[in-house]
Amino acid sequence: MMPGMDGFELCEKIKSNINHCHVPVVLLTSKTNVQSKIEGLELGADAYVEKPFSPDFLLAQIASLLKNRNTLKTYFSSSPLVHINSIAHSRADEIFLQKLQAAIHKHIANPELDVDLIADEMNISRPTLYRKIKLISDLSPNELINVTRLKKSAELLNEGSLKIYEISELVGYSSQTHFGRNFAKQFGMSPTEYIQQQRKSV
């Protein structure tokens, strides 16, 4: 009912644009039939609130959305084998994160891997890359590169065919000690403890 375009079209434009698709969208609408609700959610809306509405309910819905997103971000960062797509909020986010992970994995053994190299690989400006990564993951690009290195190392540790020092080199650490310290800081256990934990769970 907005002039020019309706809320569904606006939602679709937001959710299909790589620069904005991470933005949560709450449809606040007088369209109360089931088909309209389904259409809104299929277009990527994060919530559907019908008119007349309670301001307190709307605020609670927004707070819940933001809390759930923060929970997902924390879970992704602290869990060794959780995939990067777990923090995607839309199909456009998934595509972006898949390209980002592929770019990091391509150069993962390079200790000099940094934001500029990834930006060049993805053909995106450094500020845009920084902003997008920060908004989706709550991490800086360098932090996300480090998390990706450590998650890859967890996969390799889980496979059990390589020594810890070999894995540390494969994921771009020049020192096994530095690798072990970062792994423990990120996941709350040393690489050796992680291997033991995985063996117990098999």
C-alpha positions in Angstrom: 0.0 0.0 0.0 3.1 2.3 -0.1 3.3 4.6 -3.1 5.5 3.3 -6.0 6.1 -0.2 -4.6 4.5 -2.3 -1.9 6.3 -3.8 1.1 6.8 -7.2 -0.5 8.6 -5.7 -3.5 10.8 -3.6 -1.1 11.6 -6.7 1.0 12.6 -8.6 -2.2 14.8 -5.7 -3.3 16.6 -5.6 0.1 17.1 -9.3 0.3 18.4 -9.7 -3.2 21.0 -6.9 -2.9 24.4 -8.1 -1.7 25.0 -4.8 0.1 21.8 -4.9 2.1 20.5 -8.5 2.3 21.8 -9.0 5.9 19.4 -6.2 7.1 16.6 -7.7 9.1 13.1 -7.0 7.6 9.9 -7.0 9.7 6.8 -6.7 7.5 4.2 -4.6 9.4 1.1 -5.0 7.4 -2.7 -5.1 7.2 -2.6 -8.1 4.9 -3.6 -10.9 7.3 -4.4 -13.8 5.0 -2.2 -16.9 5.1 -1.1 -16.5 1.5 0.3 -13.0 2.1 2.2 -14.3 5.1 3.7 -17.1 3.1 4.6 -14.7 0.3 6.3 -12.3 2.7 8.4 -15.0 4.3 9.3 -16.5 1.0 10.6 -13.1 -0.1 13.0 -13.2 2.8 11.1 -11.3 5.6 12.5 -12.2 9.0 9.1 -11.6 10.7 5.5 -10.8 9.8 3.5 -8.5 12.2 -0.2 -7.9 11.5 -2.0 -4.6 12.0 -3.4 -3.6 14.4 -0.3 -4.3 16.4 1.1 -3.8 19.9 4.2 -1.6 20.0 5.5 -3.8 22.8 5.1 -6.9 20.7 6.9 -5.3 17.7 9.8 -4.3 20.0 9.9 -7.8 21.5 10.0 -9.3 17.9 12.9 -7.0 16.9 14.8 -7.8 20.2 14.3 -11.5 19.6 15.6 -11.3 16.0 18.7 -9.5 17.1 19.3 -11.8 20.0 19.0 -14.9 17.8 21.4 -13.5 15.3 24.0 -12.7 17.9 23.6 -16.3 19.3 24.2 -17.7 15.9 27.3 -15.5 15.4 28.7 -16.7 18.8 27.9 -20.3 18.0 29.6 -20.1 14.6 32.8 -18.6 16.1 33.2 -20.9 19.0 32.2 -24.2 17.3 35.0 -25.9 15.3 32.9 -27.7 12.7 29.9 -25.3 12.2 29.7 -24.1 8.6 30.0 -20.5 7.6 26.5 -20.6 6.0 25.0 -20.9 9.5 25.3 -17.1 9.8 23.7 -16.3 6.4 20.4 -14.4 6.6 19.5 -14.7 2.9 20.4 -16.6 -0.3 22.5 -13.6 -1.3 24.4 -13.9 2.0 25.0 -17.6 1.4 26.4 -16.8 -2.1 28.7 -14.1 -0.6 29.9 -16.3 2.2 30.6 -19.2 -0.1 32.7 -17.0 -2.4 34.5 -15.5 0.7 35.3 -19.0 2.1 36.5 -20.2 -1.3 38.8 -17.2 -1.6 40.2 -17.8 1.9 40.7 -21.5 1.3 42.5 -20.8 -2.0 45.2 -18.9 -0.1 44.9 -20.5 3.3 48.5 -21.8 3.5 49.8 -18.2 2.9 50.8 -16.6 6.2 50.5 -13.2 4.5 46.8 -13.7 3.6 45.0 -10.5 4.4 42.0 -8.4 3.6 43.5 -6.8 0.5 44.3 -10.1 -1.1 40.7 -11.4 -0.4 39.2 -8.2 -1.7 41.2 -8.5 -4.9 40.2 -12.2 -5.2 36.5 -11.4 -4.8 36.7 -8.2 -7.0 35.2 -6.1 -4.3 36.4 -2.9 -2.6 38.2 -3.2 0.8 35.7 -1.0 2.6 32.7 -2.9 1.2 34.2 -6.2 2.1 35.0 -5.0 5.7 31.5 -3.6 6.2 29.7 -6.7 4.8 31.8 -9.2 6.9 31.3 -7.1 10.0 27.6 -6.9 9.6 27.1 -10.6 8.9 29.5 -12.1 11.3 30.3 -9.4 13.9 34.0 -10.2 13.1 36.6 -8.1 11.3 37.9 -9.6 8.0 41.2 -10.6 9.7 39.3 -12.2 12.5 37.1 -14.1 10.0 40.2 -15.2 8.1 41.7 -16.5 11.4 38.5 -18.3 12.3 38.3 -19.9 8.8 42.0 -21.1 9.2 41.1 -22.7 12.6 37.9 -24.3 11.4 39.8 -25.8 8.4 42.4 -27.1 10.9 39.7 -28.7 13.0 38.4 -30.6 9.9 42.0 -31.8 9.2 42.5 -32.8 12.9 39.2 -34.7 12.7 40.4 -36.7 9.7 43.4 -37.8 11.7 45.9 -38.4 8.9 48.2 -35.4 9.5 50.4 -34.3 12.4 49.5 -31.1 14.3 52.6 -29.3 13.0 51.7 -30.3 9.4 48.2 -28.9 9.8 49.4 -25.7 11.3 51.5 -25.1 8.2 48.7 -26.1 5.8 46.4 -23.4 7.3 49.0 -20.7 7.2 50.7 -20.7 10.6 54.5 -20.4 10.7 54.6 -21.6 14.3 52.9 -24.6 15.8 52.9 -22.9 19.2 51.1 -19.8 17.8 48.6 -22.1 16.1 47.9 -24.0 19.3 47.5 -20.8 21.3 45.0 -19.4 18.7 43.1 -22.7 18.5 42.7 -22.9 22.3 41.6 -19.2 22.5 39.0 -19.7 19.8 37.6 -23.1 20.8 38.4 -23.4 24.5 40.7 -26.4 24.0 44.1 -27.3 22.6 44.4 -29.2 19.3 45.4 -32.3 21.2 42.4 -32.0 23.5 40.2 -31.5 20.5 41.5 -34.7 18.9 40.9 -36.6 22.2 37.4 -35.2 22.5 36.5 -36.2 18.9 37.9 -39.7 19.4 35.7 -40.1 22.5 32.6 -39.0 20.6 33.1 -41.6 17.8 
